[in-house]
Amino acid sequence: MSSSQFLKRSFVAPSVSPEPGSPEEKNIFLELQKSIVRQYEEIFPDRHAARTVVILPSFSADADILAKIKGITHYEERTLCLLMLLRMPRTRVIYITSSPVPESIVDYYLHLLPGITPHHARERLTMLSCHDPSPTTPLTQKILDRPRLLDRIKRLIPDPSSAHLTAFMVTNLERTLAVRLGIPLFGTDPDLYYEGTKSGCRKTFRAAGVPFPDGFEDQHSRDEVIEKLAELKRRQPKLRKAVVKVNEGFSGDGNAIFRYPEIPTGHDPEQTIREKFSEQFKTVAASLGEEVFFEKFGEMGGIVETFLDGETITSPSVQCVIAPSGKVEIVSTHDQILGGPDNQIYLGAAFPADARYNVSLAEEGRKIAEVLAAKGAMGRFAIDFLSVLQPDETWRHHAIEINLRKGGTTHPLLTLQFLTDGKYDAATGQYHTANGNKRFYFASDNVVSEAYKGLTPEDLLDIAMFHDIMYDGATQEGVMFHLVGALSEYGKLGLVCVGASPERAKDFYDRTIEVLDL
């Protein structure tokens, strides 16, 4: 047989697929989604059930905004914590990335698996790559553009009725991929995508009856922003700053800060704001610029809202899971670590959130999650808050945004759960391992230094082992690494530092930085 004949025979041409976004595709998707209800109730909780999980860490968001994030393609590695699903002995995992993941990184995760040999896990794992590191095309689109790769994924799924797709975020692209693969997707229907935008969030907060900043949603132009900034100043004459957000921003890079200029006595705020606007307006992503920002703002829409101030203010988040049945579970609270201009960039998080308010914070998160569940949302997502200490020593939690997708607090929590088989109790604000021990962590996605450039994944693991900072399954303490593929080129990596107390967790983080800086 000639090589050309072999290629023709080995490639199974995909069947005719419905047009993306068509009513036919949506109907097929809804039929497929009926299977996830049964899987969630029967297969998900059964450690010994046969299943296939297709993992898609795609950032299907605006390319210009994502391109501003250093090493964005390597963020696909954050979801490698899901390789720990292989601790279930009949689970198969298909993990797809833009560029190949070095074998040493895969090996690192497999050696963390409790109760399963790396060899046994490796036989049930298939790592696939598009061999296309471009940050301007979402991973999902890359797969859809490669029919042979798509066909290979389909042939690797032995039983579609016990398989599902899990994605970092769900857009029309992910729906199309689920339909092409013929498997359901554990996530919110993209027809509800608006609910996760900055404008959609404010409407959900309003419906849930939780506090949120004064402001306006569904704005679409620079002129509208100026008008609304003036209106906020009229309402709150002492207001010093406001935030302008593109509906589909990511990690703070779609935000901008406006600092109010001095308004002459007796003058209408709008005139002064219009005259001084460009001087007082600053995008969080410095390379984005005002002109490009408002191009995106015009395309996507956005919001204008007050910048909350306070003598004591924190930035916690609540992570939730909505089951296909609509049941809401609060799976974590975190105190977010923010940086950049006016603390708009997510850097990391401490888990659980501060004991002074994590229980009341979870209650506010549940109200929002229940509204989303009633609208048909499903899967894992997070809600960001700003919490302000009141004069009576209570905390007022202001909802800021909903990340209707996996986020920066997802992979640290999943890593801890997979390694310790534990659970967070929202009623007490505490996490306990299967052995009943409390555990805490300090995590970051943004450990960066020029001095780290040139370090390979193998170098990092050698250093960690030599200095005894690697996670130890016996003590259930230590450091797990992620974003390791970004280390050599960008000098950037992520850490999840687990300890028996918040202080122990932070000590592991500080020691790791100290070791890396040697």
N, C-alpha and C positions, 0 to 999 in steps of 0.2 A: 504494500500500500504506500502510495506517495505521501509526503508530508502534507501536501495541500489537501489530499483526500482525508487524511487523519484529522486535520483541523476542522474540516467541514463536518465530519461525523462526530467529533468530540464536543462541538459547540451546538447546544440545543437552542435554537432561536426562540426568543420569548414569544408567547402568544400575544395577539393584538390586545393592547391595553387601552383603557378609556382615556380620553383627553384629560390632562391635568386640570383639576378644578371644575370639571364638568359634573352635571347632576348624576350621571352614571357612575363616575368615580366616587362621589360622595355616598351614593347608595351602597356601593360595594364596601366602602370603608365602614359604614354603619353596621352592615351585616357581619363583617369581620370582628367588629368591636363587641358583638354579643358573646364571642368566645372568651374575651378577657374576664367577663363576669364569672364564668365557670372556672377558669384558670386561677383567678384570685382566691376563690373559695376552696377549691379542691387541690390545686397543684402548688400554689405559692407556699402554703403552710406546711406542706409535706416534704420533709428533708429527702426522702427516698423516691420521690416521684420523678419519672423521666420527663425532661423538658429541654428545650433549646432556647437560649436567650441571645438575641442579636443585639449587640451593643453599638450604638451610633452616637459618638460624642461630637455631634455637628453643631457649630455655631451659625445657625441660619439667620444672621442678622445683617445689618447694613455694613457693607464691605469697608467703606471709608472710615467708619467709627472703629470697627474691629482692627483695622490695619494700624491704628494708633497704639494698640496694646503690644508691648514688647514680647516677642516669642509666642504670638497668639496660636500658631499651628500646634505648638507643644501643649497647649491647654487641653488638647484632646487626650493627653495622658492622665489628666486628673481623674478620669473615670476608670482608670486601671484598677482602682479599688474593687470594682465589680468583678474582677477576675476571682475574687474570693468567693463568688458564688460556686466556684468549683469545689468548695469544701463539701458540697452536697454530691454524693458519689455517682449519681445518674444524670447530673446536669451537664449539658454541652454549652459552650460559649463560643460565639463568633464575634470577634472584635475587629472593627474596621476603622482605619485611620487614613489620613492623607498621605503620610510618609511612614515607612516601616519603623516599628519600635525596636530599638536594639534588643537583642536576645538577653543581654545581661540585665536589662530592666524587667523584662518578663520573668526571668528566672528569680529576680529579687522578690517579686510579688508571690510567686508560687511557693517559695520557701517560707513565706509567712503563714501559709495555710495550716490551720490546726487540724490534726487528725487525718490528713491526706498527704501521701507522698507527692513530691513535685512531678515524678514520672507519671503517676496515675492521672493527675490533673492535666498534664501537658497533652496526653492522648485525647482529652476531651475538649481541648482548646484549639481554635483555628484563628490565627492572626492574619488579617488581610489588609492590603494597602492599595491606594490609588496611585501611589508613586507620583504625587502631585502636591508639592508643599505650598502652592499659591494661597496666600491669605485672603484673596479677593473673591474666591469661589467657595461657597459652603461645601463641606464634605458630602452632604446628601446629594447636591447637584453633581458633584464629581462621580458619585456612584451611578446616578441615573444616566450620566453621559457615557458610561462604560457598560454596554449590554453584556459583554462576556463576564465581567465581574459580577454583575447582577445575577446572571444565570448561575454562576458558580455558588453564590450565596444560597440561592434557592435549592440547588442540588445538595447542599450541606445540611439542609433541614430535613431530618428523617420523617418527622410527623408534624405538619403545620398546625394540627389541632392542639398540640402541646407546646407550641412555640409562640414567642412574642418579641416585639421590638421595643427596646428602651432607648430613648433619645435624650440628649441634654436639653433640647427644647423642641417643641412641636409646632411646625408651620405647615403651609400647604405642601412644601417639598417632602416633609416626613410622611404626610398622608399619602402622597403619590408613591413613595417608596414602600410603605406598608401594603398598599394595594398591589404593587408590582410583585412583591414577595408573597402575597397571599396570607399574611399573618396579622394579628391585631397589634395595636400599639398601646402601651400603658402610659397614657398621657391625655391631656385635654384636647378635645376636638379643635382643630385650627379655626373652625368657624367661630369659636369663642376667643380667638386670639386677642381681640380688643380688650377683653377683661384684664389682660396682663399688661396693657399699655399704661403709661402714666395717667392719661385721661380716664381710661376705664377704671383704674384703681380708685380714683377719687370718688367715682360714682358708687363703687362697692363700699367704700368706707362710710359714705353718707347713708347707704341702705342699712349697713350694719350698726349704725349709731355709735361709732367710735370716734374719738377726737382726731382731727387731721388739720394741717395748716390751712389758713384762709387763702383763697386763691381762685383760679379759673382754669377749667379744662377746655379741650377742643379748640385751641387757638391755632392759627395757621400762618401768621405773617408777622413781620417786624412791627408794623403799625399797630396790630392788635396787641402785641406784647407791650408796647409803649403805653397804650391806652389802659391796659390792665395794671401795669406798674403804677400809673398815676392813681387809679382807683384804689389800689391797696394803700397808697400813701395818704389818700384822703381819709380812709377808714382808720388808719393807724399813723397819725402824724409823727410818732417817735420811731417808726420803722426805719432801720438802717440798711438792711439788705433784703433782696428777694432772689429766688432761684427760678431759672427758666430751664425747662427740661424738654428735650425731644422725646416723643412718645416711646420710641424704641431704642433708647440709649442703653449702653451696657457698661456696668462697673463704674458708673459715674462719668464716663467719657462722652455722654450726650447731654451733659449739664453745663450751665453757665451761671455766673453770679453777677447780679447787678447791685452796685453800691450807690445808694441814693446820694445825690449831691445836695448841697445846702440849698433849700428852697427859700427865696426871698419872701419876707413877710408880705402877705396879701397877694402873692402870685399863685396862679394855678399850677399845680405840680407838673401837669402834662407838658407845658411849654418848656420848662427847665429840663425835664427828663429828655425830651426830644432833642434839645440843643446839646446836652451833655452825654447822650446815650453811648456813643462809641467809646468815650473816655472811661465810662463807668462800667461797661459791660466786658466781662472776661470769661472766655470758655475754659472749662476745666482741662480739656485736651488742647494745649497751647498751639499745636500744629493744625488744629481744625480751623481756627479763624472765624471771625464774625460772618463773613460772606458765605462760606461753606456751611456754617452752622444754620443760617437761616434758609439756605437751599434745602437742607434736610428737614428743617422745621416746617417749611412749606409743603414738602412731600408727605411727611408723616403726621404733622400736627404735633401739639405739645401742650404744656401747661405753664402757668405762672403762679407762684405761691410764695408766701412769706418764708423768710429764713428764720428758723426758730433759734432764739437765744435763751440763755439761762446761766446762772452762776454754776450750777451743777447739772450737766446734761450728758446723757450717754446715747449710744446708737445700737440698741439690741435688735435682735430679729427672732422670729418664731418660725420654725419649720414644721410643715403639716403634710399629711398624706390623706387624700380623699379616696376612699375605696370605690370600686365600680357601683356599689350599692348606695353610695352617697354618705356613708359613715365617715366622720372626721376623726382623725387621730393627731394629737400634738406630739411630735417625735423629738423636738429639741427646742431649747432657747439658747441664744448666743449673745455675747457682747461683742459687737463688731469693732475691729480696729481699722480706723479710717485715716487717710493721709491725703497729701496733695493740697491744692488750694481750697481753703475753707472746709477741709475734711470731707471731700466729695468722692474720693477714690477708695474702694474696698481693698484692704491689705491682708486682713486675716480676722481671726475670731478666737474668743475664749469661751469654753463650754464647761458647765452650763452658764447662763447669764447670772448676774449678781443675785445672791440669795435674798437681798432686800426687796426685789421686785419680780423675780422670775415667775412666780405663781400668778400674780395679777397680770403680768405681760401675756402669759399663755391664755388667760381668760379673754383678753382683747383679741388675740390671734384666732381663737376659736370662733368668736362672733363673725369675723371676716370670712373664715373658712366655710362656715355654714351658709353664708350668703352665696359664696362661689359654688358650693355643692348643690344648692338649689338651682343654680343656673346651668348645672351640668358639668362643671369642672371635675377633673379626675387626676390622680397621680400625686407626685411629690412637688412641693413648691415652698417658697419662703415669703414672709412679710417683714419688711423693714420698718422700724419705729425710731422716733426720737423720744427719749424719756427724760422728763424734767422734774427735778426735786422741788416740791412745793414747800411753802413756809411751815406747814404743819407736819413736815417730814414724810409725807406720802409722795408717791410718784404718779405723774400724769403721763400716759403713753399716747403719743401722737403717731398715727399710722402715716408712713411716708410713701411706700410703694410695695407692690406685689411682684415678685419674680415668679411668674407662672411657668416655672421650669426648674431644672436642677440649678444649683448655684454654688457659690464659694463655700457655703457651710455644709453642702451635701456630702462631698467625698470624705471630709474628716470624720463626720458622724458615722457614715457607713463603714469606714475603716475600723473605727472603734467597735462598732456592733459586730462586725464579722470576726474580729480578733477575740472578743470577750464574751460573745453571745449574750450581751446585756440589753438593757432597755432603760429609756428615760421615763420618769414618772412626772407628768405635768402637775399633778396634785401636790407634790412635795418639792419639785424643782431639782430632783436628784437623779443621777444615773448610777445604776448598780450592775455589776457584772453577773454572770450566771452563778458565781460563788458568793454573791451578796456584798462584794466590796465596792465602795464608791470609787469612781474614776472621773478625772477631769482632763481637759487638754487645752493646749495653746497652739493654734495653727496659723500658718501664714502661707499665702501664695506668692509672696513678693519679697523673698530674701534675695537681694541683689547686691553684687559688688563686682567692680572691674577686676578685682584680684581673683575672682572665681573663674574667669574666662580661661578656657584651655583645659579645665578639669574634666575628665571623662566620667561617665557613670561608674566605671570600674574604680577610678581614683577616689570618688566620693565614698563608695562602699568600703574600700580599704581603710580610708581615714576614719570612718564611723566605727568600724570593727576594732581598729587599733586603740581608739579612745573610749571604748565601752559605752557608746551612746545609742547603739542599735536597739530597737524594740526587743524586749526579752519576754517570751511567752510565759516563762515561769513566774516572773514577778508582775507581768502585765503592765510594765512601765517601759518608757524609752521613746525613741524617735523613729517615725516612719517618714520616708521621703517621697515626694512626687514632683512632677514637672522636671524630672531629672534630665530629660532630653534637651532642655533649654540651657543646661548648665554651661557646656563648653562654648557655645556660640554667644550666648547673651549674659553669662554670669548670673543666671537666675535659677532658683529652685523653690520648692515648697516643702514645708515641714508640718507634721502633726506630732506634737510632743505630749505624751500621755503620762500622768502622774497620779499618785494616790491623794493628792491635794492640789489646789490651784497653785500653791507655791512651788510644789515639786514639778508640776508641768512647766511652769515658767522657768524654773531652774534648768530643766532639760533644754529648753529653747536657748537660754543665755549661754549655756555651756557649748551647745552646737555652734552658735555664732562665734564664740571664742575659739573653738577648735578650727573652724573654717578660716578664720582670720589669721591663724598662726603663720 
